[in-house]
Protein backbone atom coordinates (compact mmCIF):
# COMPACT_ATOMS: atom_id res chain seq x y z
CA UNK A 1 0.00 0.00 0.00
CA UNK A 2 1.37 3.43 -0.95
CA UNK A 3 0.45 6.80 0.50
CA UNK A 4 0.60 9.50 -2.20
CA UNK A 5 -1.14 12.43 -3.77
CA UNK A 6 -3.33 11.77 -6.79
CA UNK A 7 -0.91 11.53 -9.72
CA UNK A 8 -3.02 13.75 -11.96
CA UNK A 9 -2.94 16.68 -9.52
CA UNK A 10 0.81 16.49 -8.94
CA UNK A 11 1.61 16.19 -12.64
CA UNK A 12 -0.75 19.02 -13.52
CA UNK A 13 0.76 21.42 -10.96
CA UNK A 14 4.32 20.61 -12.01
CA UNK A 15 3.49 21.03 -15.70
CA UNK A 16 1.71 24.33 -15.00
CA UNK A 17 4.67 25.81 -13.12
CA UNK A 18 7.09 24.65 -15.81
CA UNK A 19 4.95 26.20 -18.54
CA UNK A 20 4.80 29.46 -16.59
CA UNK A 21 8.62 29.68 -16.57
CA UNK A 22 8.68 29.15 -20.33
CA UNK A 23 6.19 32.00 -20.75
CA UNK A 24 8.49 34.25 -18.69
CA UNK A 25 11.39 33.19 -20.91
CA UNK A 26 9.45 34.26 -24.02
CA UNK A 27 8.70 37.61 -22.37
CA UNK A 28 12.42 38.11 -21.67
CA UNK A 29 13.54 37.78 -25.29
CA UNK A 30 13.30 41.56 -26.08
CA UNK A 31 15.35 42.37 -22.98
CA UNK A 32 18.41 40.18 -23.53
CA UNK A 33 21.44 40.87 -25.67
CA UNK A 34 21.27 37.52 -27.47
CA UNK A 35 18.17 35.35 -27.81
CA UNK A 36 20.10 32.25 -28.97
CA UNK A 37 21.18 31.12 -25.48
CA UNK A 38 17.68 31.84 -24.15
CA UNK A 39 16.02 29.69 -26.82
CA UNK A 40 18.56 26.91 -26.18
CA UNK A 41 17.85 27.01 -22.45
CA UNK A 42 14.09 27.01 -23.12
CA UNK A 43 14.38 23.89 -25.26
CA UNK A 44 16.68 22.18 -22.77
CA UNK A 45 14.41 23.08 -19.85
CA UNK A 46 11.27 21.93 -21.67
CA UNK A 47 12.88 18.56 -22.47
CA UNK A 48 14.21 18.05 -18.94
CA UNK A 49 10.87 19.04 -17.38
CA UNK A 50 8.91 16.72 -19.67
CA UNK A 51 11.19 13.80 -18.78
CA UNK A 52 11.11 14.54 -15.04
CA UNK A 53 7.34 15.10 -14.87
CA UNK A 54 5.84 12.62 -17.30
CA UNK A 55 8.21 9.66 -17.08
CA UNK A 56 6.20 6.82 -15.44
CA UNK A 57 7.16 5.30 -12.12
CA UNK A 58 7.41 6.53 -8.55
CA UNK A 59 11.19 7.03 -8.52
CA UNK A 60 12.88 8.78 -11.41
CA UNK A 61 15.53 6.71 -13.22
CA UNK A 62 19.15 7.74 -12.68
CA UNK A 63 19.63 8.76 -16.31
CA UNK A 64 16.64 11.11 -16.13
CA UNK A 65 17.90 12.59 -12.84
CA UNK A 66 21.33 13.13 -14.40
CA UNK A 67 19.76 14.84 -17.42
CA UNK A 68 17.77 17.20 -15.17
CA UNK A 69 20.82 17.95 -13.03
CA UNK A 70 22.91 18.68 -16.12
CA UNK A 71 20.20 21.08 -17.30
CA UNK A 72 20.27 22.85 -13.93
CA UNK A 73 24.05 23.23 -14.14
CA UNK A 74 24.12 24.43 -17.73
CA UNK A 75 21.25 26.94 -17.72
CA UNK A 76 22.81 29.53 -15.33
CA UNK A 77 26.13 29.37 -17.16
CA UNK A 78 24.47 30.00 -20.55
CA UNK A 79 21.84 32.54 -19.47
CA UNK A 80 23.81 34.81 -17.13
CA UNK A 81 26.17 36.34 -19.79
CA UNK A 82 23.26 37.64 -21.95
CA UNK A 83 21.52 39.45 -19.07
CA UNK A 84 22.20 43.04 -18.03
CA UNK A 85 22.50 42.68 -14.28
CA UNK A 86 21.59 46.36 -13.78
CA UNK A 87 18.19 45.94 -15.46
CA UNK A 88 17.53 42.34 -14.43
CA UNK A 89 13.86 41.53 -13.85
CA UNK A 90 11.67 38.56 -13.05
CA UNK A 91 11.37 37.63 -16.72
CA UNK A 92 15.08 37.84 -17.54
CA UNK A 93 16.03 35.77 -14.50
CA UNK A 94 13.33 33.19 -15.17
CA UNK A 95 15.95 30.46 -15.16
CA UNK A 96 16.55 30.88 -11.40
CA UNK A 97 12.97 29.89 -10.54
CA UNK A 98 12.94 27.33 -13.39
CA UNK A 99 15.94 25.50 -11.97
CA UNK A 100 14.30 25.57 -8.52
CA UNK A 101 11.10 24.10 -9.95
CA UNK A 102 12.99 21.38 -11.81
CA UNK A 103 14.93 20.44 -8.67
CA UNK A 104 11.69 20.40 -6.68
CA UNK A 105 10.32 17.83 -9.13
CA UNK A 106 13.49 15.77 -8.69
CA UNK A 107 13.05 15.82 -4.91
CA UNK A 108 9.44 14.68 -5.14
CA UNK A 109 10.40 11.93 -7.61
CA UNK A 110 12.82 10.39 -5.10
CA UNK A 111 16.10 11.96 -6.24
CA UNK A 112 16.74 14.35 -3.35
CA UNK A 113 20.55 14.20 -3.58
CA UNK A 114 20.45 15.33 -7.23
CA UNK A 115 17.99 18.09 -6.32
CA UNK A 116 20.19 19.54 -3.58
CA UNK A 117 23.29 19.44 -5.78
CA UNK A 118 21.45 21.36 -8.49
CA UNK A 119 19.88 24.00 -6.24
CA UNK A 120 23.14 24.32 -4.29
CA UNK A 121 25.08 25.04 -7.48
CA UNK A 122 22.39 27.58 -8.47
CA UNK A 123 22.69 29.44 -5.16
CA UNK A 124 26.50 29.55 -5.30
CA UNK A 125 26.51 30.67 -8.94
CA UNK A 126 23.94 33.45 -8.45
CA UNK A 127 25.69 34.76 -5.35
CA UNK A 128 29.00 34.80 -7.24
CA UNK A 129 27.38 36.41 -10.30
CA UNK A 130 25.10 39.05 -8.73
CA UNK A 131 26.37 39.31 -5.17
CA UNK A 132 24.76 38.22 -1.90
CA UNK A 133 22.32 41.15 -1.69
CA UNK A 134 20.47 40.77 -5.02
CA UNK A 135 20.77 37.01 -4.91
CA UNK A 136 18.99 36.77 -1.60
CA UNK A 137 16.45 39.55 -2.15
CA UNK A 138 15.23 39.84 -5.72
CA UNK A 139 16.55 37.01 -7.90
CA UNK A 140 14.53 34.18 -6.37
CA UNK A 141 17.33 32.03 -4.96
CA UNK A 142 15.71 31.92 -1.52
CA UNK A 143 12.44 30.82 -3.11
CA UNK A 144 14.13 27.99 -5.01
CA UNK A 145 15.92 26.79 -1.89
CA UNK A 146 12.67 26.97 0.09
CA UNK A 147 10.70 24.96 -2.47
CA UNK A 148 13.33 22.23 -2.58
CA UNK A 149 13.42 22.13 1.24
CA UNK A 150 9.62 21.90 1.44
CA UNK A 151 9.55 19.18 -1.23
CA UNK A 152 12.26 17.24 0.62
CA UNK A 153 10.35 17.42 3.90
CA UNK A 154 7.13 16.42 2.14
CA UNK A 155 8.82 13.46 0.42
CA UNK A 156 10.42 12.27 3.66
CA UNK A 157 7.07 12.51 5.49
CA UNK A 158 5.31 10.60 2.71
CA UNK A 159 7.97 7.88 2.73
CA UNK A 160 7.62 7.53 6.49
CA UNK A 161 3.83 7.39 6.21
CA UNK A 162 4.16 4.75 3.49
CA UNK A 163 6.41 2.60 5.69
CA UNK A 164 4.11 2.96 8.69
CA UNK A 165 1.08 2.09 6.58
CA UNK A 166 2.88 -0.91 5.10
CA UNK A 167 3.85 -2.08 8.61
CA UNK A 168 0.23 -1.76 9.74
CA UNK A 169 -0.99 -3.70 6.71
CA UNK A 170 1.60 -6.43 7.34
CA UNK A 171 0.64 -6.59 11.02
CA UNK A 172 -3.03 -6.80 10.08
CA UNK A 173 -2.31 -9.61 7.63
CA UNK A 174 -0.24 -11.50 10.20
CA UNK A 175 -3.03 -11.08 12.74
CA UNK A 176 -5.58 -12.37 10.24
CA UNK A 177 -3.33 -15.35 9.42
CA UNK A 178 -2.84 -16.11 13.11
CA UNK A 179 -6.58 -15.90 13.74
CA UNK A 180 -7.28 -18.15 10.76
CA UNK A 181 -4.74 -20.68 12.05
CA UNK A 182 -6.32 -20.61 15.52
CA UNK A 183 -9.78 -21.06 14.04
CA UNK A 184 -8.49 -23.96 11.96
CA UNK A 185 -6.96 -25.59 15.06
CA UNK A 186 -10.21 -25.16 17.00
CA UNK A 187 -12.26 -26.55 14.13
CA UNK A 188 -9.90 -29.49 13.67
CA UNK A 189 -9.95 -30.29 17.39
CA UNK A 190 -13.75 -30.09 17.54
CA UNK A 191 -14.08 -32.19 14.40
CA UNK A 192 -11.79 -34.91 15.73
CA UNK A 193 -13.51 -34.91 19.13
CA UNK A 194 -16.95 -35.19 17.56
CA UNK A 195 -15.78 -37.92 15.18
CA UNK A 196 -14.07 -39.87 17.97
CA UNK A 197 -17.16 -39.53 20.12
CA UNK A 198 -19.38 -40.78 17.32
CA UNK A 199 -17.14 -43.81 16.76
CA UNK A 200 -16.37 -44.74 20.37
CA UNK A 201 -19.43 -43.61 22.34
CA UNK A 202 -21.50 -46.80 21.89
CA UNK A 203 -18.60 -48.98 23.03
CA UNK A 204 -17.80 -46.66 25.93
CA UNK A 205 -21.41 -46.86 27.08
CA UNK A 206 -21.17 -50.64 26.83
CA UNK A 207 -17.99 -50.60 28.96
CA UNK A 208 -19.76 -48.50 31.60
CA UNK A 209 -22.88 -50.64 31.59
CA UNK A 210 -20.87 -53.87 31.94
CA UNK A 211 -18.47 -52.46 34.48
CA UNK A 212 -15.55 -53.34 32.23
CA UNK A 213 -16.58 -57.00 31.97
CA UNK A 214 -16.48 -57.33 28.17
CA UNK A 215 -16.71 -60.45 26.06
CA UNK A 216 -13.72 -61.44 23.88
CA UNK A 217 -15.57 -60.18 20.79
CA UNK A 218 -16.23 -56.84 22.46
CA UNK A 219 -12.58 -56.56 23.47
CA UNK A 220 -11.57 -57.20 19.86
CA UNK A 221 -14.04 -54.54 18.73
CA UNK A 222 -12.43 -52.09 21.15
CA UNK A 223 -9.08 -52.73 19.49
CA UNK A 224 -10.64 -52.22 16.07
CA UNK A 225 -12.12 -48.91 17.20
CA UNK A 226 -8.78 -47.80 18.61
CA UNK A 227 -7.13 -48.59 15.27
CA UNK A 228 -9.89 -46.71 13.42
CA UNK A 229 -9.27 -43.63 15.58
CA UNK A 230 -5.57 -43.84 14.76
CA UNK A 231 -6.47 -44.03 11.07
CA UNK A 232 -8.17 -40.66 11.38
CA UNK A 233 -4.85 -39.17 12.46
CA UNK A 234 -2.30 -41.09 10.37
CA UNK A 235 -4.28 -41.60 7.17
CA UNK A 236 -6.97 -38.98 7.10
CA UNK A 237 -6.68 -38.01 3.42
CA UNK A 238 -7.00 -41.68 2.46
CA UNK A 239 -10.34 -42.10 4.20
CA UNK A 240 -13.89 -41.95 2.94
CA UNK A 241 -16.97 -43.69 4.29
CA UNK A 242 -16.50 -46.61 1.89
CA UNK A 243 -12.81 -46.93 2.76
CA UNK A 244 -13.60 -46.90 6.50
CA UNK A 245 -16.16 -49.68 6.04
CA UNK A 246 -13.79 -51.87 4.03
CA UNK A 247 -10.93 -51.36 6.49
CA UNK A 248 -13.18 -52.33 9.39
CA UNK A 249 -14.35 -55.47 7.55
CA UNK A 250 -10.76 -56.56 6.96
CA UNK A 251 -9.78 -55.98 10.58
CA UNK A 252 -12.78 -57.84 11.91
CA UNK A 253 -11.76 -60.74 9.67
CA UNK A 254 -8.35 -60.69 11.35
CA UNK A 255 -6.23 -58.84 8.79
CA UNK A 256 -3.75 -56.11 9.65
CA UNK A 257 -4.45 -52.84 7.81
CA UNK A 258 -2.04 -49.90 7.81
CA UNK A 259 -2.92 -46.47 6.44
CA UNK A 260 -0.12 -43.94 5.98
CA UNK A 261 -0.81 -40.43 4.76
CA UNK A 262 2.60 -38.98 3.86
CA UNK A 263 1.11 -36.04 1.96
CA UNK A 264 0.62 -35.66 -1.76
CA UNK A 265 -3.19 -35.63 -1.98
CA UNK A 266 -3.80 -32.06 -0.81
CA UNK A 267 -3.44 -30.61 -4.31
CA UNK A 268 -5.96 -32.98 -5.92
CA UNK A 269 -9.28 -31.68 -7.17
CA UNK A 270 -12.37 -33.00 -5.43
CA UNK A 271 -13.29 -35.22 -8.39
CA UNK A 272 -9.82 -36.81 -8.49
CA UNK A 273 -9.89 -37.32 -4.72
CA UNK A 274 -13.26 -39.08 -4.91
CA UNK A 275 -11.93 -41.29 -7.72
CA UNK A 276 -8.87 -42.19 -5.63
CA UNK A 277 -11.06 -43.06 -2.62
CA UNK A 278 -13.30 -45.23 -4.80
CA UNK A 279 -10.27 -47.09 -6.18
CA UNK A 280 -8.90 -47.64 -2.65
CA UNK A 281 -12.22 -49.10 -1.49
CA UNK A 282 -12.33 -51.38 -4.54
CA UNK A 283 -8.76 -52.54 -3.89
CA UNK A 284 -9.62 -53.34 -0.27
CA UNK A 285 -12.58 -55.43 -1.45
CA UNK A 286 -10.18 -57.39 -3.66
CA UNK A 287 -7.86 -57.98 -0.68
CA UNK A 288 -10.30 -60.10 1.34
CA UNK A 289 -7.81 -62.99 1.37
CA UNK A 290 -4.89 -60.78 2.44
CA UNK A 291 -3.47 -60.95 5.95
CA UNK A 292 -1.56 -57.66 5.75
CA UNK A 293 -2.72 -54.62 3.76
CA UNK A 294 -0.72 -51.41 3.42
CA UNK A 295 -2.19 -48.25 1.89
CA UNK A 296 0.25 -45.37 1.48
CA UNK A 297 0.24 -42.06 -0.35
CA UNK A 298 2.95 -41.30 -2.88
CA UNK A 299 4.92 -38.06 -2.62
CA UNK A 300 4.19 -35.23 -5.04
CA UNK A 301 6.03 -35.39 -8.34
CA UNK A 302 4.99 -38.96 -9.09
CA UNK A 303 2.23 -39.98 -11.50
CA UNK A 304 0.79 -42.27 -8.82
CA UNK A 305 -1.18 -40.87 -5.91
CA UNK A 306 -1.67 -43.97 -3.72
CA UNK A 307 -0.18 -47.45 -3.61
CA UNK A 308 -2.10 -50.44 -2.18
CA UNK A 309 -0.34 -53.71 -1.31
CA UNK A 310 -2.08 -56.80 0.07
CA UNK A 311 -0.05 -59.79 1.28
CA UNK A 312 -1.13 -63.29 2.31
CA UNK A 313 1.22 -64.75 4.90
CA UNK A 314 2.19 -68.32 3.91
CA UNK A 315 3.89 -69.09 7.25
CA UNK A 316 2.53 -72.60 7.76
CA UNK A 317 3.34 -73.72 4.22
CA UNK A 318 6.83 -72.25 4.45
CA UNK A 319 7.57 -74.03 7.76
CA UNK A 320 6.42 -77.41 6.39
CA UNK A 321 8.50 -77.02 3.28
CA UNK A 322 11.54 -76.00 5.33
CA UNK A 323 11.24 -79.02 7.68
CA UNK A 324 10.85 -81.43 4.77
CA UNK A 325 13.91 -80.03 3.03
CA UNK A 326 15.99 -79.86 6.22
CA UNK A 327 16.35 -76.05 6.00
CA UNK A 328 16.84 -73.81 9.00
CA UNK A 329 14.97 -70.59 9.81
CA UNK A 330 17.38 -68.38 7.87
CA UNK A 331 16.46 -70.14 4.63
CA UNK A 332 12.81 -69.22 5.20
CA UNK A 333 13.59 -65.74 3.91
CA UNK A 334 13.63 -67.15 0.38
CA UNK A 335 9.92 -67.98 0.62
CA UNK A 336 8.22 -64.61 0.04
CA UNK A 337 4.67 -63.90 1.12
CA UNK A 338 2.03 -64.16 -1.59
CA UNK A 339 0.97 -60.86 -3.12
CA UNK A 340 -2.82 -60.69 -3.29
CA UNK A 341 -3.17 -57.04 -4.36
CA UNK A 342 -0.66 -54.68 -5.92
CA UNK A 343 -2.16 -51.42 -7.17
CA UNK A 344 -0.92 -47.92 -7.92
CA UNK A 345 -3.72 -45.42 -8.28
CA UNK A 346 -2.81 -42.60 -10.72
CA UNK A 347 -2.99 -39.01 -9.58
CA UNK A 348 -5.11 -37.95 -12.55
CA UNK A 349 -7.47 -39.92 -14.71
CA UNK A 350 -6.21 -40.57 -18.26
CA UNK A 351 -8.28 -40.72 -21.43
CA UNK A 352 -7.82 -44.50 -21.60
CA UNK A 353 -9.21 -44.93 -18.10
CA UNK A 354 -12.22 -42.86 -19.00
DRENSELO-48116 format. One record per residue: residue in three letters; x, y, z of N, C-alpha, C in turn. Coordinates in steps of 0.2 Angstrom, whole numbers, plus 5000, padded with zeros to 4 digits. Atoms other than C-alpha are relative to their C-alpha. Example, Ala and Ser with C-alpha at 12.3 -4.5 7.8 and 13.67 -1.06 7.14 Angstrom:
BEGIN
ALA500449945000506249785039500450065000;SER499649944999506849955036499650055003;
END
This chain:
BEGIN
UNK500449945000500050005000500450065000;UNK499649945001500750174995499650065002;UNK500349944998500250345003500350054995;UNK499849955005500350484989499450044998;UNK500549965003499450624981499849974994;UNK500350025007498350594966500550024995;UNK499549985005499550584951499850054996;UNK500249955005498550694940500150075003;UNK499949944997498550834952500850025001;UNK499349995000500450824955500350024993;UNK499749995007500850814937499750074997;UNK500349945003499650954932500350065003;UNK499749944997500451074945500750014998;UNK499350005002502251034940500050034993;UNK500049985007501751054922499850084999;UNK500249935000500951224925500550045002;UNK499549964998502351294934500650004995;UNK499550005005503551234921499850044994;UNK500249965006502551314907500050075002;UNK500049934998502451474917500750034999;UNK499349985001504351484917500250014993;UNK499949995007504351464898499750064998;UNK500349945002503151604896500450065002;UNK499649954997504251714907500750014995;UNK499450005005505751664895499850034994;UNK500249975006504751714880500050085001;UNK500049934999504451884888500650035001;UNK499449974999506251914892500450004993;UNK499650005006506851894874500150074997;UNK499949935002506652084870500550035004;UNK499649964995507752124885500749975001;UNK499350035000509252014882500450024994;UNK499649985005510752044872500149954994;UNK500050055005510651884863499549945001;UNK500550044998509151774861500249924999;UNK499850075002510051614855500149965006;UNK499950034993510651564873499349995003;UNK500750014997508851594879499649954997;UNK500450065003508051484866500349945001;UNK499750064999509351354869499849975007;UNK500250024993508951354888499349985000;UNK500850025000507051354884499949934998;UNK500150075002507251194874500349955005;UNK499750054995508351114886499649995006;UNK500450014994507251154901499449974998;UNK500750035001505651104892500149924999;UNK499950075000506450934888500249975006;UNK499950034994507150904905499450005005;UNK500750004996505450954913499649954998;UNK500450055002504550844902500249935002;UNK499750074998505650694906499949995008;UNK500050004993505650734925499249995002;UNK500750004997503750754926499649954997;UNK500550055004502950634913500349935000;UNK499750075000504150484915499649965005;UNK500450044995503150344923500449975005;UNK499650034995503650264939500050055006;UNK500049954994503750334957500750035001;UNK499349975000505650354957500350014993;UNK499849985006506450444943500749964999;UNK499350035001507850344934500650045001;UNK499449964999509650394937500150044993;UNK499849965006509850444918499650065000;UNK500549945001508350564919500250055006;UNK499849954995508950634936500750034998;UNK499349975002510750664928499850054995;UNK500249955005509950744913499750075003;UNK500349944997508950864924500550045004;UNK499549964996510450904935500550034995;UNK499549975005511550934919499650074998;UNK500449945002510151054914500150065005;UNK500049954995510151144930500750035001;UNK499349985000512051164929500250044994;UNK499849975007512151224911499650075000;UNK500449945002510651354911500350065003;UNK499749934998511451484923500650024997;UNK499349985004513151474914499850034993;UNK500249975007512251504897499650065001;UNK500549944999510951634903500350065003;UNK499749944997511951744914500450054996;UNK499649955004513151824901499650044996;UNK500449965005511651884890499650055004;UNK500449964996510851974905500350065002;UNK499749944997511152154910499850005007;UNK500150014992511352134929499650075002;UNK500349944998510852324931499350004999;UNK500749995001509152304923499749935000;UNK500250064999508852124928499350005003;UNK500750004997506952084931499849925001;UNK500350074999505851934935500149964993;UNK500050045007505751884916500749984998;UNK499450025003507551894912500449955005;UNK499750054996508051794927499549945002;UNK500450055000506751664924500349935002;UNK499650074999508051524924500149995008;UNK499950024993508351544943499449965003;UNK500650044998506551494947499949944996;UNK500150065004506551374933500449945003;UNK499550064997508051274940499749985007;UNK500350024994507151284957499449955000;UNK500650055002505551204950500349944998;UNK499850065002506551074941500349965006;UNK499750044994507551024957499449985005;UNK500650024995505851024967499749944997;UNK500250065003505250894954500449945002;UNK499650054998506750794957500049975007;UNK500150024993506550794975499449965002;UNK500650044999504750734974500149944997;UNK499950065004505250604962500549955003;UNK499650044996506450524975500750014998;UNK499249985001508150604969500250065003;UNK499849944996508450724983500750025000;UNK499349985000510350714982500150044994;UNK499949965006510250774964499750075001;UNK500349945000509050904968500450055004;UNK499649954996510150984982500750024997;UNK499449985004511650974971499950064995;UNK500249955005510751074958499950065003;UNK500249944997509951204969500650035004;UNK499449974996511651224979500450034995;UNK499649975005512551254963499750074997;UNK500349945002511251384958500150065005;UNK500049954995511351474974500850035000;UNK499349985000513351484974500150044993;UNK499849975007513351534955499650075000;UNK500349945000512051674958500350055005;UNK499749954995512851744973500750024997;UNK499449985003514551744964499950054994;UNK500149965006513751824948499750075002;UNK500449944999512551954956500250035007;UNK499849974993513251974974499549975005;UNK500450034995512451914991499350045000;UNK500649964999511252064992499449984994;UNK500550015005510252044975499849925000;UNK500150075001510451854975499549985006;UNK500450024995509551844992499350045000;UNK500649955000508251984989499650004994;UNK500449995006507651994971500149954995;UNK499950055006508351854960499649935001;UNK500450064999507351714968500449945003;UNK499650064998508751604975499749975007;UNK500350024994507951604992499349954999;UNK500650045002506251544984500249934998;UNK499850075003507151404975500249955005;UNK499750044994508051344991499449985004;UNK500650014996506351355000499649944997;UNK500450055003505451254988500349935000;UNK499650075000506751114987500049975007;UNK500050024993506751115006499349975002;UNK500750024999504851105007499949934997;UNK500150065003504850964994500349945003;UNK499750054997506150865003499749985006;UNK500350024994505250875019499349964999;UNK500650045002503650825011500149934997;UNK499850075003504450675002500249965006;UNK499850044995505250615018499449985004;UNK500650014997503550635027499649944997;UNK500350055003502750535014500349935000;UNK499650074999504050395014499949975007;UNK500150024994503850385032499349975001;UNK500750025000501950375031499949944996;UNK500050065004502150245017500249945004;UNK499750064997503250135028499649985006;UNK500450014995502150155043499349964998;UNK500650045003500550105033500249934998;UNK499950075003501449955025500149965007;UNK499950044994501949905043499349985003;UNK500750024997500149915049499749954996;UNK500350045004499549825034500349935001;UNK499750064998500849685037499849975006;UNK500250024994500349675055499349985000;UNK500750025001498549665050499949934997;UNK500150065004498849525038500349945005;UNK499750054995499949435051499549985005;UNK500550014995498549455064499449954997;UNK500550045004497249385051500249934999;UNK499850075001498349235047500049965007;UNK500050044993498649195066499349985002;UNK500750014998496749215069499749944996;UNK500250065004496449095054500349945002;UNK499750064998497648975060499749975007;UNK500450024993496848975078499349974998;UNK500750025002495148955070500149934997;UNK499950075003495848805060500149955005;UNK499950054995496548725075499449985004;UNK500650014996494948745085499549964996;UNK500450045004493948675071500249934999;UNK499750065001495148535068499949965007;UNK500150034994495048495087499349985001;UNK500750014999493148505088499849944995;UNK500150055005493048395072500249935002;UNK499750074998494148255079499749985006;UNK500450024994493248255096499349984998;UNK500750025002491548245088500149934996;UNK500050075004492148105076500249955004;UNK499850054995493048015090499449985004;UNK500650024995491448025101499549964996;UNK500550045004490347965087500249934999;UNK499850075001491447815084500149965006;UNK499950044994491847765102499550015005;UNK500549994994490347825112499649945001;UNK500350064999489347665109500449955004;UNK499650054997490747555115500250035007;UNK499949974993491147675130499449995004;UNK500650014996489347665135499949925002;UNK500050074999489447475134500549985006;UNK499550014995491047475145499750025007;UNK500349974994490147585158499549955002;UNK500550044998488647475158500249935003;UNK499750064998489647315160500550005005;UNK499549994995490847385172500649974998;UNK499450035003492247335161500149934999;UNK500050075001491747155160499849994993;UNK500150015007491847135141500149934997;UNK499950065003491646985130500750004996;UNK499550005005493146935119499950044994;UNK500249975006492246995104500050085001;UNK500049934999491947165112500750035001;UNK499349984999493747175117500450014994;UNK499749995007494247145099499750064997;UNK500349945003493047275094500350075002;UNK499649944997493847405106500750014996;UNK499350005004495547365097499950034993;UNK500149975007494747395080499850075000;UNK500249934999493947555086500750055001;UNK499449964999495647615093500450014994;UNK499750005007496447575076499750054996;UNK500349965004495147665067500150085002;UNK499849934998495447825078500750024998;UNK499349985002497247815074500050014992;UNK500049995008496847805055499850074999;UNK500249935001495947975057500650055001;UNK499449964999497648045062500549994995;UNK499550015004498847955052499949994992;UNK500150015007497947925036499350044998;UNK500749975000496548055036499850014992;UNK500149985007496748105017499849944996;UNK500150065004496547925012499349975002;UNK500750034997494847895021499450044997;UNK500649985001493147905015499549955003;UNK500550044997491547825021500149924998;UNK500050075003491747675009500749975003;UNK499350034998493647655014500049985007;UNK500150024993493247655032499649945001;UNK500450065000491947525030500449944998;UNK499650055002493147415020500649985005;UNK499550014996494547435032499849975007;UNK500350044994493447385047499849934998;UNK500250075002492847235038500749955000;UNK499450045000494647175035500349995007;UNK499850014993495147205053499649955004;UNK500450054996493647115060500149934997;UNK499950075003494146965048500749985003;UNK499450014997495846975057500650024996;UNK499449975004496947065044500350065003;UNK499749944998498147195048500050064995;UNK500049955005497847365039500450065003;UNK499649954998499047505039499850064995;UNK500249945004498547685032500650055002;UNK499549954999499947805030499950064995;UNK500149945004499647985024500650045000;UNK499449965000501348055019500050064996;UNK500049945004500648205010499949984992;UNK500050015007500348224991499350004997;UNK500750005003498448224990499750075001;UNK500349934998498148404996499950044994;UNK500149965006498348474978499549974995;UNK500550035005497048354970499350045000;UNK500649975001495448424964499549955003;UNK500550044996493848354973499849944996;UNK500150065004493448244958500549955000;UNK499450054999495148164958500049975006;UNK499950034994495148134976499449955001;UNK500550055000493448054975500149934996;UNK499850055005494047944961500649955004;UNK499450044996495647894972499749965006;UNK500350034994494547854987499649944997;UNK500350055003493447744976500449944998;UNK499550055002494947654969500349965006;UNK499750034994495647624987499449955003;UNK500550044997493947554993499949934995;UNK500150065005493847434977500649965001;UNK499450044998495647374981500049975006;UNK500150044993495247334999499549954999;UNK500550055001493747234993500449944996;UNK499650055003494947134982500549975004;UNK499550034995496147104997499749965005;UNK500450034994494847005007500549935002;UNK499650064998496146855007500750025003;UNK499349984998497646965012500050005008;UNK499950004993498346955030500350075002;UNK499749934998499247125029499950044994;UNK500249955005498647275019500350075002;UNK499749934999499647435017499850054995;UNK500249945005498947595009500450065002;UNK499649954999500147735007500050054995;UNK500049955005500147904998500750004997;UNK499350005003501547934986500150084999;UNK499849935000502548104987499850034993;UNK500149965006502148244975500649994995;UNK499550015006503048234958500049934997;UNK500150075003502548054955499350004996;UNK500750015003501148004943499549965004;UNK500450034995500447894956499850045006;UNK500249964994499447964970500049955007;UNK500050054995499247804981500249934998;UNK499850075001499947634982499749955005;UNK500450054996498947484989500449934999;UNK499750075001499847314993499749965005;UNK500350054996499047165000500449945000;UNK499650065000500047015006499649955004;UNK500350054996499446845012500649965003;UNK499450034996500646765025500049934999;UNK500050085001501146585020500549975005;UNK499650024995501946555036500049925001;UNK500050074999501346375039500349964994;UNK499750045006501746315021500750015000;UNK499349995001503446395022500449955005;UNK499750044995503846305039500049924998;UNK500050075002503246135032500549984995;UNK499550015006504346155016500750005003;UNK499349994997505846205027500249945004;UNK499950064997505646055038500149944996;UNK499950055004505445935024500750004996;UNK499349995004507046005015500650005005;UNK499449994995508046015031500350075000;UNK499749935000508246205030499950035007;UNK500149974994508446315045499650064999;UNK500449945000507546475049500350054995;UNK499749955005508746585039499849994993;UNK500250025007508246495023499350024999;UNK500749985001506446545026499950074996;UNK500049945003506846715020499950004992;UNK500150015007506846645002499349994998;UNK500750015002505046605003499650075001;UNK500449944999504146775000499349995001;UNK500850004999502346815006499750004993;UNK500450005006501046794992499750074999;UNK500349935002500546964984499349994998;UNK500750005002498646974984499850064995;UNK500249945004498447154978500650045000;UNK499449955002499747274970499750054996;UNK500449955004498947434964500350075001;UNK499849935000499547604960499550054997;UNK500649965002498147734959500350064997;UNK499749945003498647874946499750065003;UNK500249944997498548054952499450034996;UNK500649975005497448104937499849954996;UNK500350055005496348004926500250024993;UNK499850005007496947974909499449994995;UNK500550015005495947964893499849934999;UNK500150085001496147774892499649985006;UNK500450034995495447754909499350035000;UNK500749975001493947864905499649954995;
END
